[in-house]
Amino acid sequence: MTWSFNIGKIGGTVVKVHVTFVLLLVWIWFMHYRIGGTTAAWEGVAFVVAVFACVVLHEFGHVFAARRYGIRTPDITLLPIGGLARLERMPEEPGKEFVIAIAGPLVNVVIAALIFLALGGVTGIDQMAAIENPRADFLVRLAGVNVFLVLFNLIPAFPMDGGRVLRALLATRLSWSRATQIAASIGQGLAFLFGFLGLLYNPILIFIAIFVYLAAASEAQSAQIRDISASVLVSDVMVTEFARLDRSASIADAIDKLLATTQNEFPVVDPAGQIEGLLMRNDMIRALKESGPDASVVSAMRTDIPVIHKRNSLAEAFRAMQQKTVPAVAVLDSSERLVGLITHENIGEMMMVRAAMPEGFRFGRFRARGPWSRRI
């Protein structure tokens, strides 16, 4: 996620903080300063930091549960509305998704229980509900926050854990795609409710509503792509008309092709036509600024681009793009020569074509010539 910076690495997972979280701390400092001066301001900041420490523990609940099934979590990003753990892939089985999704809220249950015991078990619900009162006991408020995190995250709406729990339960009886569509529809309905309540009571609910709605729509689209791509071959939808760069080319040569085409990614190939890397537009411009036009494209290209055979299913290519967070997958023939590319854009085009296609037609009858020539 852009505008985020690393604050550490725990067990192979990078913890990032979004810049808006720092702005939140500044806002909290000034709000508490107006109420009780410098001491109250720093206590307010300490409380927010403690809350987000609980959020980090919540996210690591997901991380360790996912790790149990061999799923890595490259990073966790802290936002003002909570944390976001990025799994390299979603589990295939509903039972595994249920365990991963419920693990986060269970961490908050444990934290709240431990605080409750530390306070002697005498804290009432009314006291814990006073989260926004800076004069209330620090630990009591922290226990209340963890209870709130459990209840909020179990709302059956993406991207909250409750949405994934609901999908996992529905998927035990329905197809994965259908379960996702139902859970996403419920999430979008709740987003409208949040937005309406935000207009009446708290404007922050409007921002949460927008976030929930977009996340639910994205989840539904990903599930739809995953469902369709299992029966589609890479060769049916890959981009086949695109400009290549020779490994001996310079950044100046790449700039010429950038201006002459509408491509943003350029595969770098050797004389035998085998791919060596992918040069991105941003990397090209950065190399131009730092090293000049005579720099080699090899020095600026990405080499972590996954490759796939043209007869494999599109689902494998889509999974590789998600796991490695790359803009494209290189498609090879039996001689390991580059014959095509799979990009996010032409996957989106495939979805549009499918929506317009008469029932009974197959993708194999068409050839997606790619986002750059716009021919099908």
C-alpha positions in Angstrom: 0.0 0.0 0.0 1.4 3.4 -1.0 2.2 6.1 1.6 3.2 3.5 4.1 6.6 3.0 5.9 8.1 0.0 7.6 8.5 0.0 11.4 9.8 -3.5 11.8 9.7 -7.2 10.8 8.3 -10.0 12.9 8.6 -13.6 11.9 9.0 -12.8 8.2 6.0 -10.3 8.2 6.8 -6.7 7.7 4.7 -4.3 9.8 3.9 -1.0 8.0 2.2 2.2 9.2 0.2 4.3 6.9 1.0 8.0 7.0 -2.6 8.8 8.0 -2.0 6.9 11.2 0.6 9.5 12.2 -1.9 12.2 11.4 -4.3 10.5 13.7 -1.8 10.6 16.5 -1.2 14.3 16.0 -5.0 14.9 16.0 -5.4 12.9 19.2 -2.6 14.8 20.9 -4.2 18.2 20.2 -7.7 17.0 21.1 -6.5 15.7 24.5 -4.3 18.8 25.0 -7.4 21.0 24.8 -9.0 18.9 27.5 -6.3 18.4 30.0 -3.0 19.9 28.8 0.3 18.2 28.0 -0.1 15.3 30.3 -3.5 14.4 29.0 -2.2 14.8 25.4 0.6 12.3 25.9 -1.8 9.9 27.8 -4.2 10.1 24.8 -1.4 9.2 22.4 -0.2 6.4 24.6 -3.8 5.0 24.7 -4.0 5.1 20.9 -0.6 3.3 20.6 -1.8 0.7 23.1 -5.0 0.2 21.0 -3.0 -0.3 17.8 -0.7 -2.7 19.6 -3.8 -4.8 20.2 -4.7 -4.4 16.5 -1.2 -5.7 15.6 -1.7 -8.7 17.9 -5.1 -9.2 16.2 -3.5 -9.3 12.8 -0.8 -11.7 13.9 -3.6 -14.0 15.0 -4.5 -14.2 11.3 -0.9 -14.5 10.4 -0.1 -17.5 12.6 -3.4 -19.2 11.7 -2.6 -18.8 8.0 0.9 -20.0 8.6 -0.5 -23.2 10.0 -1.9 -23.9 6.4 1.3 -22.9 4.7 0.1 -19.4 3.7 2.6 -16.6 4.2 1.7 -13.0 5.1 4.2 -10.6 3.5 3.0 -7.5 5.4 0.6 -5.9 7.8 -0.4 -2.2 7.3 -1.8 -0.1 10.2 -4.5 2.4 9.1 -6.5 4.8 11.3 -9.5 2.4 11.0 -7.5 -0.7 11.9 -5.0 -3.2 10.5 -4.8 -5.0 7.2 -2.9 -8.3 6.8 -2.1 -9.2 3.2 -2.1 -12.9 2.7 -0.2 -14.3 -0.3 -3.3 -16.3 -1.2 -6.7 -17.2 0.2 -7.3 -20.7 1.4 -9.2 -23.0 -0.9 -11.2 -24.8 1.9 -14.0 -23.1 3.8 -12.8 -24.6 7.1 -9.4 -23.1 6.7 -10.8 -19.6 5.9 -13.0 -19.9 9.0 -10.0 -20.6 11.2 -7.9 -17.8 9.7 -10.8 -15.3 9.9 -11.8 -16.1 13.5 -8.3 -16.2 14.9 -8.0 -12.3 14.9 -11.1 -11.7 17.0 -10.2 -14.5 19.4 -6.9 -12.7 20.1 -8.9 -9.6 21.3 -11.1 -11.9 23.4 -8.0 -13.2 25.2 -6.6 -9.6 25.6 -9.9 -8.4 27.1 -10.1 -11.4 29.4 -6.6 -10.9 30.7 -7.2 -7.2 31.4 -10.5 -8.1 33.1 -8.6 -10.5 35.3 -5.8 -8.0 36.0 -8.5 -5.6 37.2 -9.8 -8.1 39.7 -12.9 -9.0 37.6 -14.9 -6.1 39.0 -15.1 -3.9 35.9 -18.6 -3.3 34.7 -19.9 -3.0 31.1 -20.8 0.6 31.7 -17.2 1.4 32.6 -15.8 -0.4 29.6 -18.2 1.4 27.3 -16.7 4.7 28.3 -14.0 4.4 25.6 -14.0 8.0 24.5 -13.8 9.4 28.1 -10.1 10.4 28.6 -10.7 10.5 32.4 -11.7 6.9 32.6 -9.2 4.2 33.8 -6.6 3.4 31.1 -6.9 -0.4 31.3 -10.7 -0.3 31.6 -10.9 1.7 28.4 -8.4 -0.7 26.7 -10.5 -3.7 27.7 -13.6 -1.9 26.2 -11.7 -1.3 23.0 -10.9 -5.0 22.6 -14.5 -5.9 23.2 -15.5 -3.4 20.6 -12.9 -4.8 18.1 -14.4 -8.2 18.5 -18.0 -7.0 17.9 -16.9 -4.7 15.0 -14.8 -7.3 13.2 -17.5 -9.9 13.4 -19.9 -7.7 11.4 -20.7 -9.9 8.4 -19.3 -7.5 5.8 -16.0 -7.6 3.8 -13.3 -6.7 4.6 -14.1 -7.4 8.3 -13.4 -10.9 9.6 -17.2 -11.5 10.0 -17.5 -11.3 6.2 -15.0 -14.0 5.7 -16.5 -16.1 8.5 -19.9 -15.8 6.8 -18.5 -16.8 3.4 -16.7 -19.8 4.9 -20.0 -20.9 6.5 -22.0 -20.4 3.3 -19.3 -22.1 1.2 -19.9 -25.4 3.1 -23.3 -25.6 1.3 -22.8 -23.3 -1.7 -20.1 -22.7 -4.4 -17.3 -20.4 -3.4 -18.4 -17.8 -5.9 -22.0 -17.9 -4.8 -21.0 -17.7 -1.2 -18.8 -14.7 -1.9 -21.6 -12.9 -3.9 -24.0 -13.3 -1.0 -21.5 -12.2 1.6 -20.5 -9.2 -0.6 -24.1 -8.2 -1.1 -24.7 -8.2 2.6 -21.5 -6.2 3.1 -22.6 -3.6 0.6 -26.1 -3.4 2.2 -24.5 -2.7 5.6 -22.2 -0.1 3.9 -25.4 1.8 2.9 -26.6 1.5 6.5 -23.3 2.8 7.8 -23.5 5.7 5.4 -27.0 6.6 6.4 -26.2 6.5 10.1 -23.1 8.6 9.4 -25.2 11.3 7.9 -27.3 11.3 11.1 -24.8 10.8 13.8 -21.1 10.4 13.1 -19.4 11.4 9.8 -16.6 8.8 10.4 -19.2 6.1 9.6 -19.4 7.5 6.1 -15.7 6.8 5.5 -16.1 3.3 6.9 -19.1 2.8 4.6 -17.1 3.7 1.5 -14.3 1.4 2.6 -16.6 -1.5 3.3 -18.5 -1.0 0.0 -15.4 -0.9 -2.1 -13.8 -3.9 -0.3 -17.0 -6.0 -0.8 -17.1 -5.1 -4.5 -13.4 -6.0 -4.9 -13.9 -9.3 -3.1 -16.8 -10.2 -5.2 -14.9 -9.4 -8.4 -11.9 -11.4 -7.3 -14.1 -14.4 -6.6 -15.8 -14.1 -9.9 -12.5 -14.0 -11.7 -11.3 -17.0 -9.7 -14.4 -18.9 -10.6 -14.2 -18.2 -14.4 -10.4 -18.5 -14.7 -10.4 -22.1 -13.6 -12.0 -23.1 -16.9 -10.1 -20.7 -19.2 -6.7 -21.3 -20.7 -3.9 -18.7 -20.5 -3.6 -18.9 -24.3 -7.3 -17.9 -24.7 -6.9 -14.5 -23.1 -3.2 -13.6 -23.1 -1.9 -10.4 -24.7 0.0 -11.4 -27.9 0.8 -8.1 -29.6 3.2 -6.0 -27.5 6.6 -4.3 -27.9 9.7 -6.1 -26.5 13.1 -4.8 -25.5 16.4 -6.5 -26.2 18.6 -7.0 -23.1 21.2 -4.8 -24.8 18.8 -1.9 -25.1 19.2 1.4 -23.3 16.8 3.4 -21.3 16.6 5.8 -24.3 15.4 2.9 -26.5 12.8 2.1 -23.8 11.6 5.7 -23.7 11.2 5.7 -27.5 8.9 2.6 -27.2 7.1 4.1 -24.3 6.2 7.2 -26.4 5.4 5.2 -29.5 3.0 2.7 -27.8 0.4 2.7 -25.0 2.3 0.1 -23.0 3.3 0.6 -19.4 5.3 -2.7 -19.1 7.9 -3.9 -21.5 9.3 -7.5 -21.4 13.1 -7.7 -21.7 14.2 -10.7 -23.8 17.5 -12.3 -24.8 18.3 -13.1 -28.5 16.6 -16.5 -28.2 13.3 -14.8 -27.2 13.4 -15.9 -23.6 12.3 -13.4 -21.0 14.8 -12.0 -18.6 12.7 -9.4 -16.9 10.0 -6.7 -17.1 10.7 -3.0 -17.3 8.0 -0.9 -15.7 7.3 2.7 -16.8 8.0 4.1 -13.3 11.3 2.2 -13.1 12.2 3.5 -16.5 11.6 7.1 -15.5 13.5 6.6 -12.3 16.5 5.1 -14.1 16.4 8.0 -16.6 16.6 10.5 -13.7 19.3 8.7 -11.7 21.5 7.1 -14.4 20.7 8.9 -17.6 19.4 7.7 -21.0 22.5 5.5 -21.7 21.8 3.2 -18.8 21.0 -0.4 -19.6 17.4 -1.6 -19.3 18.8 -4.7 -17.5 19.8 -2.4 -14.5 16.2 -1.1 -14.1 14.0 -4.1 -14.9 12.2 -6.4 -12.5 13.4 -10.0 -12.5 10.7 -11.5 -10.1 8.1 -11.8 -12.9 6.4 -15.3 -12.7 6.2 -17.4 -15.8 3.6 -19.8 -16.9 3.0 -22.2 -19.9 0.4 -21.0 -22.4 -1.7 -24.3 -21.9 -2.1 -23.7 -18.2 -5.3 -22.4 -16.7 -5.8 -18.7 -16.2 -6.4 -19.4 -12.5 -2.7 -20.2 -12.0 -1.7 -17.0 -13.6 -4.1 -15.0 -11.5 -2.9 -16.7 -8.4 0.7 -15.9 -9.3 -0.1 -12.2 -9.8 -1.8 -12.0 -6.4 0.9 -13.9 -4.5 3.8 -11.9 -5.9 2.0 -8.6 -6.4 3.3 -8.2 -9.9 1.7 -6.3 -12.8 2.0 -9.2 -15.3 2.8 -12.8 -15.8 5.0 -13.9 -18.7 3.5 -16.7 -20.9 5.9 -19.2 -22.5 5.6 -21.8 -25.1 7.2 -25.3 -25.0 10.6 -23.8 -26.0 10.4 -21.4 -23.1 10.1 -18.4 -25.5 7.9 -15.5 -24.6 4.6 -15.6 -26.5 2.3 -13.6 -24.4 1.5 -11.6 -21.2 -1.3 -11.8 -18.7 -2.0 -8.4 -17.1 -4.6 -7.1 -14.7 -6.1 -5.0 -17.5 -6.6 -7.8 -20.0 -8.2 -10.0 -17.2 -10.6 -7.1 -16.7 -11.3 -7.1 -20.4 -12.0 -10.8 -20.3 -14.6 -10.1 -17.6 -16.3 -7.4 -19.8 -16.2 -9.7 -22.8 -17.7 -12.5 -20.8 -20.5 -10.3 -19.6 -21.4 -9.3 -23.2 -20.9 -12.7 -24.7 -24.0 -14.8 -25.8 -24.6 -17.8 -23.7 -22.8 -20.9 -25.0 -19.8 -19.1 -26.5 -16.3 -20.0 -25.3 -13.2 -17.8 -24.9 -11.3 -20.2 -27.1 -13.2 -18.7 -30.1 -11.6 -15.3 -29.5 -8.2 -14.0 -29.0 -7.7 -11.1 -26.6 -5.1 -9.1 -28.5 -4.4 -7.1 -25.4 -5.1 -3.8 -23.8 -2.7 -2.0 -26.1 -4.2 -2.8 -29.5 -7.8 -3.1 -28.2 -8.8 -5.8 -30.7 -10.6 -9.0 -29.9 
